[in-house]
Amino acid sequence: MSLFNEQETDKVLLKIGEVSSVNPAACTARVVFDDDDSLVSGDLQILQMNSLKNKAYWLPDVGEDVVCIFLGTGVEEGFILGATYAGAVTPPANSQDKRAVYFADGSFFEYDRSASEFKVEIGASKVTVNKNKITAEATTIEVKAASKVDIEGASQVNVKTPSFTLTTGGGATLTLSGSDAQISSSDLTFVGSMTVTGNLSVSGDITASGTVHGTNI
């Protein structure tokens, strides 16, 4: 259904003004037009990409220049089509290959189709995704799963850290720190051959079901 019929098209009015107030709950804003004796519009709907099953949400800032359309009933009823760069306000990027949103706190997300690369930055947290690599940086990274986590490397998996601790739900722990390694468990079983180079100290009994070989035994 058209918002206006062919007989009313000559009444459509496009105006550029400055946002004077916003209503976040209703997703509307009022606009002041300095070139029209500082006339203030009514609550104008802000056009979104989706509003039914898929829903988008954005609001202009107070003081932002926006393009408005009115349908012949004055400036009480109309729509905000979008914002525009004007005067000293310049675009944050200079490439037709980028699509991005940059926030006032310095955070942003952007996609560069020429590099096939997606970036997200929020403070010290940074994520970069491209065709061949995913890089994540943060002060703390947590990974949780309701059932299991699978990590598979076709050739190699490397973990580099000053200290590494692996803890099971039963309380068994493996701790690697510097040049030291410690396994804490009520029962510990090795399956297969084991070679120890260096001294072996045991505080407790040793039970062997096979032949024990040694030059000093």
Backbone bond lengths (Angstrom), bond angles and torsions (degrees), N, CA, C in turn:
res aa  C-N    CA-C-N  psi(-1)  N-CA   C-N-CA  omega(-1)  CA-C   N-CA-C  phi
1 M - - - 1.461 - - 1.514 109.30 -
2 S 1.310 118.38 128.06 1.446 122.51 -178.78 1.522 111.10 -74.38
3 L 1.335 116.03 145.13 1.449 120.38 177.89 1.526 111.71 -71.09
4 F 1.315 117.88 -23.87 1.455 121.69 177.42 1.514 108.60 -152.10
5 N 1.348 117.44 149.95 1.451 120.51 -177.67 1.521 110.50 -91.25
6 E 1.296 116.14 176.00 1.459 120.65 -174.07 1.526 111.80 -61.59
7 Q 1.344 117.95 -31.53 1.455 120.45 -178.72 1.533 111.86 -69.12
8 E 1.339 116.87 -19.45 1.456 119.97 -175.59 1.528 113.23 -101.08
9 T 1.341 118.75 -1.12 1.445 120.19 -174.82 1.516 113.02 -64.06
10 D 1.325 117.93 -26.21 1.460 119.09 -179.87 1.517 111.81 -73.20
11 K 1.344 118.25 -8.63 1.453 121.71 179.71 1.522 112.92 -96.27
12 V 1.315 117.37 -7.19 1.461 120.35 -179.48 1.525 108.98 -64.93
13 L 1.335 115.53 134.02 1.454 120.98 -176.86 1.517 109.71 -128.09
14 L 1.325 116.83 126.65 1.457 122.89 174.16 1.522 108.82 -103.65
15 K 1.336 115.59 130.97 1.463 120.18 179.50 1.523 110.05 -138.45
16 I 1.322 117.17 147.02 1.459 123.25 174.38 1.521 107.84 -108.39
17 G 1.330 115.85 126.35 1.454 120.66 -179.60 1.516 111.35 -141.98
18 E 1.320 115.01 -171.39 1.460 121.51 -177.24 1.515 109.46 -119.02
19 V 1.332 116.33 131.42 1.465 120.71 -178.19 1.528 109.38 -63.80
20 S 1.325 115.67 127.81 1.465 120.24 179.79 1.526 112.60 -104.09
21 S 1.334 117.63 -26.27 1.469 121.48 177.65 1.519 108.72 -160.95
22 V 1.329 115.93 157.62 1.468 121.33 178.60 1.520 109.46 -130.82
23 N 1.323 115.65 151.69 1.459 122.85 175.02 1.525 107.12 -120.83
24 P 1.335 117.90 93.60 1.472 120.68 -175.19 1.523 113.86 -59.08
25 A 1.338 117.91 -37.57 1.459 120.63 -177.15 1.522 111.96 -66.30
26 A 1.341 116.93 -38.87 1.462 121.19 -178.72 1.518 112.30 -92.55
27 C 1.332 117.27 -7.50 1.465 122.57 -176.98 1.542 110.32 57.50
28 T 1.329 115.13 48.43 1.456 121.63 178.25 1.521 109.86 -130.44
29 A 1.304 116.10 168.03 1.460 121.13 177.41 1.521 109.37 -150.87
30 R 1.323 115.63 156.93 1.461 122.07 172.59 1.517 108.48 -106.49
31 V 1.326 115.60 147.08 1.461 121.22 -174.76 1.522 109.12 -128.32
32 V 1.339 116.14 137.20 1.450 121.34 177.02 1.526 108.46 -104.87
33 F 1.326 116.20 139.13 1.461 121.85 -178.32 1.530 109.16 -113.74
34 D 1.336 115.01 102.61 1.461 120.48 -176.99 1.518 112.06 -64.78
35 D 1.354 116.55 -28.21 1.469 119.17 -178.97 1.529 112.07 -81.75
36 D 1.325 116.24 2.17 1.464 120.36 -178.39 1.534 108.93 -130.32
37 D 1.349 115.72 51.09 1.470 122.36 178.16 1.523 112.41 56.73
38 S 1.356 115.70 37.30 1.472 121.95 178.16 1.529 112.21 56.37
39 L 1.326 115.80 35.67 1.462 121.61 177.24 1.524 109.44 -65.53
40 V 1.330 117.15 134.78 1.465 122.26 -179.34 1.525 109.11 -106.70
41 S 1.310 115.67 132.31 1.468 120.97 -178.93 1.523 110.97 -74.87
42 G 1.324 115.05 172.52 1.453 120.54 168.66 1.529 109.39 -78.40
43 D 1.338 116.54 -170.93 1.462 120.48 177.05 1.522 108.64 -71.90
44 L 1.325 116.36 114.85 1.464 121.55 -177.33 1.517 110.43 -101.19
45 Q 1.331 116.28 132.94 1.459 120.99 174.33 1.534 109.41 -65.99
46 I 1.319 115.97 140.02 1.470 121.86 179.26 1.521 107.98 -99.91
47 L 1.313 116.99 119.68 1.464 120.05 -177.41 1.524 110.72 -62.85
48 Q 1.343 115.63 135.09 1.459 123.24 179.91 1.526 109.21 -120.48
49 M 1.325 117.00 163.84 1.466 120.98 178.27 1.522 111.24 -72.77
50 N 1.348 117.56 -36.08 1.468 122.34 178.83 1.518 108.56 -145.78
51 S 1.361 115.68 155.84 1.466 118.23 178.39 1.525 113.52 -150.64
52 L 1.347 119.21 7.83 1.464 120.28 -177.81 1.526 110.25 -116.25
53 K 1.325 118.27 -93.72 1.465 119.96 179.28 1.520 110.39 -75.82
54 N 1.329 116.99 -50.58 1.457 120.74 167.72 1.521 107.23 -90.57
55 K 1.335 117.20 136.16 1.455 120.85 -176.54 1.522 110.78 -127.34
56 A 1.324 115.67 129.63 1.459 121.75 175.34 1.520 108.75 -109.44
57 Y 1.311 116.98 159.68 1.461 120.32 -178.44 1.519 109.43 -151.79
58 W 1.318 116.21 124.52 1.460 121.42 170.88 1.520 108.55 -154.36
59 L 1.311 116.46 151.63 1.448 123.26 177.61 1.524 108.80 -133.45
60 P 1.309 117.92 140.96 1.464 119.39 172.99 1.527 109.90 -75.55
61 D 1.319 116.56 159.73 1.457 121.13 176.03 1.522 109.78 -85.39
62 V 1.332 115.22 153.91 1.466 119.53 172.52 1.529 108.10 -62.10
63 G 1.326 116.41 130.46 1.455 121.58 -177.04 1.515 113.93 96.29
64 E 1.337 117.15 -5.65 1.467 121.08 -179.07 1.529 110.36 -81.99
65 D 1.336 115.64 139.92 1.464 120.77 177.17 1.515 110.01 -78.64
66 V 1.326 116.91 129.78 1.458 121.47 -177.98 1.524 109.74 -133.63
67 V 1.349 114.38 154.77 1.463 121.50 175.98 1.527 107.93 -99.98
68 C 1.337 116.25 128.70 1.461 121.23 -176.29 1.527 110.09 -120.32
69 I 1.322 115.72 151.39 1.455 121.59 175.34 1.517 108.46 -124.58
70 F 1.323 115.78 134.04 1.458 122.35 178.29 1.522 108.29 -123.08
71 L 1.331 116.14 145.75 1.461 121.31 -169.73 1.521 113.53 -106.23
72 G 1.320 117.49 31.95 1.451 119.81 172.68 1.499 115.44 95.92
73 T 1.328 118.60 5.40 1.469 121.34 179.68 1.523 111.21 -112.82
74 G 1.330 117.32 27.20 1.456 120.98 -176.98 1.510 110.96 84.68
75 V 1.344 115.93 -161.67 1.467 119.93 -176.88 1.521 111.63 -99.92
76 E 1.325 117.40 17.04 1.458 120.08 177.60 1.519 111.67 -83.07
77 E 1.322 116.93 -32.01 1.458 120.68 -178.22 1.522 109.47 -125.53
78 G 1.313 115.66 126.55 1.457 120.17 179.52 1.512 110.67 178.81
79 F 1.320 115.03 -165.76 1.462 121.37 -175.51 1.527 109.62 -138.58
80 I 1.328 114.83 148.94 1.465 120.73 170.90 1.520 107.03 -94.69
81 L 1.332 116.54 116.74 1.464 121.07 -177.02 1.520 112.00 -78.60
82 G 1.314 117.26 -33.19 1.453 120.71 -178.56 1.510 110.57 164.85
83 A 1.325 115.44 177.61 1.458 121.69 179.81 1.525 109.83 -97.22
84 T 1.326 115.80 162.87 1.452 120.70 -179.54 1.521 110.01 -138.46
85 Y 1.329 116.14 146.53 1.467 120.68 174.98 1.517 108.18 -81.86
86 A 1.319 115.75 131.74 1.461 119.66 -177.39 1.518 109.52 -149.92
87 G 1.345 116.35 150.13 1.456 121.84 176.28 1.513 112.12 61.13
88 A 1.330 116.16 -127.83 1.468 121.41 -177.30 1.525 112.98 -80.55
89 V 1.340 117.55 -6.64 1.469 121.18 179.85 1.521 108.18 -85.53
90 T 1.326 116.29 112.87 1.463 121.64 -175.15 1.520 110.95 -113.45
91 P 1.331 118.34 156.68 1.469 121.30 178.62 1.533 111.19 -63.06
92 P 1.335 117.81 146.83 1.466 121.50 -179.42 1.529 113.43 -81.15
93 A 1.325 117.74 -8.48 1.466 121.47 179.77 1.523 108.55 -134.60
94 N 1.341 115.02 163.96 1.461 119.96 -177.58 1.523 109.14 -140.21
95 S 1.340 116.04 62.63 1.459 120.45 -178.16 1.526 109.43 -158.68
96 Q 1.324 117.11 132.65 1.463 120.39 176.57 1.517 111.94 -74.71
97 D 1.333 117.12 -8.34 1.456 120.94 -179.54 1.527 112.96 -89.92
98 K 1.335 117.47 -6.43 1.460 120.10 -176.14 1.522 111.67 -104.71
99 R 1.316 114.54 140.52 1.459 122.03 168.90 1.521 106.37 -127.78
100 A 1.335 116.90 126.17 1.458 118.26 -169.33 1.514 111.57 -155.12
101 V 1.334 114.28 163.16 1.463 122.51 170.12 1.522 106.61 -130.86
102 Y 1.336 116.30 124.41 1.459 122.30 179.37 1.530 107.97 -114.22
103 F 1.341 116.31 130.96 1.454 121.09 -175.96 1.523 111.16 -103.43
104 A 1.337 115.06 160.75 1.463 120.78 -175.29 1.522 112.71 -64.58
105 D 1.354 118.13 -24.62 1.466 119.93 -178.94 1.524 112.86 -85.42
106 G 1.345 116.90 5.77 1.463 120.73 179.46 1.513 113.77 96.30
107 S 1.321 117.80 -10.62 1.466 120.67 177.78 1.529 109.63 -74.64
108 F 1.332 116.15 154.26 1.459 119.86 177.73 1.519 110.22 -161.32
109 F 1.333 115.44 159.99 1.460 121.18 164.00 1.521 107.15 -136.04
110 E 1.330 115.18 140.97 1.457 119.59 -176.89 1.519 110.11 -150.10
111 Y 1.323 115.35 150.97 1.458 121.14 173.26 1.518 108.61 -123.68
112 D 1.332 115.31 130.55 1.459 122.47 178.91 1.528 107.44 -111.56
113 R 1.330 116.90 106.28 1.458 119.70 -176.57 1.515 112.45 -69.75
114 S 1.343 118.69 -25.45 1.462 120.70 179.05 1.524 111.43 -68.11
115 A 1.336 116.70 -30.23 1.466 121.73 178.56 1.525 111.95 -104.19
116 S 1.344 117.42 -3.85 1.468 122.27 -174.48 1.531 109.95 50.37
117 E 1.325 115.46 51.53 1.462 120.37 -173.50 1.521 111.09 -135.12
118 F 1.344 114.98 134.69 1.459 122.53 179.04 1.519 108.78 -115.06
119 K 1.326 117.32 132.71 1.460 121.94 -178.51 1.527 110.38 -127.45
120 V 1.333 114.69 141.63 1.455 121.99 172.69 1.526 107.74 -134.15
121 E 1.335 117.05 131.36 1.455 121.18 175.56 1.521 108.95 -133.67
122 I 1.337 115.68 127.72 1.463 122.61 174.71 1.526 106.20 -134.36
123 G 1.312 117.08 98.89 1.458 120.22 -176.51 1.519 110.23 62.41
124 A 1.341 116.35 -126.26 1.464 121.35 -179.78 1.525 112.98 -82.97
125 S 1.331 117.33 -5.64 1.467 121.09 -179.40 1.526 109.50 -90.05
126 K 1.338 115.91 127.25 1.456 121.29 -177.30 1.529 109.50 -137.01
127 V 1.321 115.91 134.87 1.462 121.70 176.58 1.524 107.84 -131.39
128 T 1.336 115.50 129.19 1.460 121.68 176.85 1.521 108.62 -125.95
129 V 1.332 116.26 128.61 1.469 121.64 -179.20 1.518 108.30 -127.10
130 N 1.337 116.73 125.96 1.457 120.93 171.68 1.519 109.18 -133.94
131 K 1.329 117.26 -167.67 1.466 120.44 -174.31 1.527 112.93 -64.76
132 N 1.324 117.61 -28.07 1.455 120.38 -171.52 1.522 115.01 -117.86
133 K 1.341 118.02 -10.29 1.456 118.36 -170.13 1.519 111.32 -153.31
134 I 1.335 115.43 145.02 1.460 122.56 171.69 1.522 107.66 -121.80
135 T 1.317 116.94 123.88 1.460 122.01 179.93 1.522 109.03 -119.76
136 A 1.353 116.52 130.25 1.460 121.50 178.56 1.520 108.91 -128.88
137 E 1.334 116.31 130.07 1.460 122.19 177.18 1.525 108.27 -127.84
138 A 1.347 115.93 136.42 1.462 119.85 177.87 1.518 108.55 -166.67
139 T 1.322 116.30 161.29 1.457 120.48 175.20 1.524 110.23 -63.19
140 T 1.317 117.11 -41.08 1.460 123.04 176.69 1.526 108.83 -138.88
141 I 1.330 116.70 135.02 1.460 121.71 176.21 1.526 108.18 -122.26
142 E 1.318 117.36 125.71 1.460 122.63 178.82 1.521 109.99 -119.01
143 V 1.330 116.20 135.12 1.457 122.53 176.15 1.527 107.82 -124.25
144 K 1.337 117.28 120.86 1.454 121.39 -179.73 1.529 109.33 -130.12
145 A 1.327 115.67 143.20 1.464 120.68 177.31 1.523 108.79 -139.11
146 A 1.328 116.46 144.15 1.462 120.50 -179.32 1.521 111.85 -69.62
147 S 1.358 117.77 -28.21 1.460 119.62 -178.07 1.530 111.82 -118.98
148 K 1.331 117.89 -65.66 1.462 118.77 -177.28 1.513 110.49 -153.59
149 V 1.333 114.60 163.37 1.462 122.91 176.36 1.527 107.36 -124.39
150 D 1.319 116.96 124.71 1.463 121.82 177.79 1.518 109.75 -107.38
151 I 1.323 116.50 129.94 1.462 122.44 174.96 1.525 107.15 -124.37
152 E 1.311 116.36 120.49 1.465 120.40 -177.57 1.519 109.82 -134.46
153 G 1.320 115.73 126.09 1.453 121.19 174.79 1.518 109.12 -114.38
154 A 1.335 117.55 126.15 1.464 120.67 -176.65 1.520 111.89 -61.65
155 S 1.330 116.92 -31.46 1.463 119.49 -179.66 1.521 112.56 -120.79
156 Q 1.353 117.69 -37.52 1.459 118.90 -173.58 1.524 110.60 -165.15
157 V 1.336 116.12 148.11 1.456 123.00 171.63 1.518 107.80 -124.26
158 N 1.325 117.23 122.63 1.459 121.78 -179.28 1.519 110.00 -114.43
159 V 1.323 116.76 135.76 1.459 123.11 173.46 1.519 107.27 -126.91
160 K 1.322 117.39 120.49 1.460 121.94 -178.14 1.520 109.32 -123.36
161 T 1.332 116.31 116.74 1.454 121.17 -177.85 1.525 109.42 -160.31
162 P 1.329 119.62 150.02 1.468 120.71 177.17 1.520 112.93 -63.36
163 S 1.338 117.32 -30.94 1.455 120.76 -178.76 1.524 109.08 -145.88
164 F 1.342 115.80 135.36 1.463 121.46 -177.94 1.519 108.87 -130.48
165 T 1.331 117.88 128.89 1.457 122.19 178.34 1.520 109.30 -130.04
166 L 1.331 115.68 128.16 1.460 122.70 176.37 1.521 107.56 -116.39
167 T 1.330 117.46 121.89 1.459 122.44 -176.68 1.520 109.80 -123.63
168 T 1.327 117.19 131.00 1.455 121.45 176.85 1.519 109.73 -92.49
169 G 1.337 115.66 167.58 1.449 119.67 178.44 1.515 112.87 -63.70
170 G 1.339 118.04 -25.02 1.459 121.69 179.25 1.510 114.01 -84.15
171 G 1.325 117.63 -3.89 1.464 120.57 176.57 1.511 114.86 101.78
172 A 1.329 118.87 -4.24 1.464 120.51 176.56 1.528 109.27 -70.67
173 T 1.338 116.49 139.11 1.459 119.91 -177.41 1.519 110.84 -132.59
174 L 1.327 114.05 147.01 1.459 122.50 170.31 1.522 106.41 -122.03
175 T 1.332 116.01 122.21 1.456 120.52 -177.38 1.521 109.45 -123.52
176 L 1.323 115.74 124.93 1.455 122.27 175.42 1.525 107.25 -117.47
177 S 1.328 116.69 121.29 1.456 120.95 -178.42 1.523 108.99 -142.67
178 G 1.338 115.73 117.41 1.460 119.13 -176.83 1.505 110.47 60.94
179 S 1.356 117.22 -121.82 1.466 121.68 178.31 1.521 112.16 -101.38
180 D 1.330 118.07 9.52 1.460 122.34 -177.75 1.527 110.64 -106.18
181 A 1.347 114.36 146.73 1.460 121.14 176.23 1.521 108.31 -134.89
182 Q 1.343 115.89 138.75 1.456 119.99 -178.63 1.520 109.53 -140.85
183 I 1.343 115.31 131.81 1.454 121.44 175.06 1.515 107.54 -116.03
184 S 1.339 116.70 125.28 1.453 121.86 179.37 1.520 108.63 -117.52
185 S 1.363 116.23 117.36 1.459 120.61 -178.06 1.518 109.08 -160.02
186 S 1.338 116.51 147.65 1.468 119.82 177.14 1.515 111.11 -67.33
187 D 1.334 117.75 -32.30 1.462 122.88 175.96 1.516 108.48 -136.56
188 L 1.339 115.78 135.60 1.454 120.77 -179.48 1.521 108.57 -132.08
189 T 1.314 117.10 123.35 1.449 121.87 -177.57 1.518 109.63 -124.22
190 F 1.343 116.78 129.29 1.458 122.32 172.08 1.522 108.28 -105.16
191 V 1.305 117.42 129.78 1.464 122.84 177.37 1.509 107.58 -110.26
192 G 1.338 116.79 119.23 1.458 120.41 -177.47 1.524 110.41 112.02
193 S 1.283 116.56 -177.30 1.454 121.84 -178.67 1.525 110.65 -78.11
194 M 1.348 116.40 147.35 1.452 121.67 178.33 1.527 108.55 -133.13
195 T 1.280 116.84 131.29 1.454 122.88 178.19 1.514 109.26 -116.41
196 V 1.327 115.95 129.22 1.461 121.79 177.84 1.513 108.19 -115.18
197 T 1.296 116.66 120.56 1.463 121.88 175.69 1.517 107.71 -105.96
198 G 1.317 117.05 111.06 1.458 121.01 -174.69 1.513 109.46 121.35
199 N 1.303 117.13 -168.76 1.459 122.21 -176.87 1.522 111.02 -81.06
200 L 1.333 114.87 148.04 1.455 121.72 177.23 1.513 108.16 -125.67
201 S 1.329 117.30 117.22 1.456 121.96 -179.96 1.523 108.53 -109.99
202 V 1.350 115.88 131.49 1.459 121.31 -179.91 1.521 108.24 -128.32
203 S 1.331 117.19 123.89 1.466 120.46 174.82 1.525 106.60 -105.61
204 G 1.299 117.35 93.47 1.451 122.39 -176.02 1.524 109.63 146.75
205 D 1.308 116.09 -177.95 1.455 121.09 -177.32 1.518 110.52 -79.57
206 I 1.348 115.43 152.00 1.455 122.87 173.61 1.522 108.03 -117.62
207 T 1.305 116.90 124.09 1.463 121.87 177.67 1.517 108.25 -116.89
208 A 1.330 116.49 125.57 1.459 120.88 -179.66 1.516 108.99 -123.62
209 S 1.340 116.09 134.26 1.460 120.34 179.75 1.523 111.39 -98.51
210 G 1.320 115.98 -2.54 1.459 120.21 179.49 1.515 110.70 -125.99
211 T 1.298 116.73 -168.74 1.456 121.97 -179.37 1.515 110.18 -77.08
212 V 1.318 115.85 135.55 1.466 122.31 177.97 1.522 107.25 -103.23
213 H 1.317 117.48 118.37 1.464 122.68 -178.66 1.522 109.45 -104.30
214 G 1.296 116.60 143.92 1.451 120.41 176.80 1.521 109.92 -177.93
215 T 1.296 116.32 147.22 1.468 119.75 -177.63 1.522 111.48 -72.50
216 N 1.334 118.16 -24.42 1.464 120.11 -178.37 1.522 112.51 -109.34
217 I 1.312 117.75 16.37 1.460 120.70 179.56 1.518 110.31 -93.75
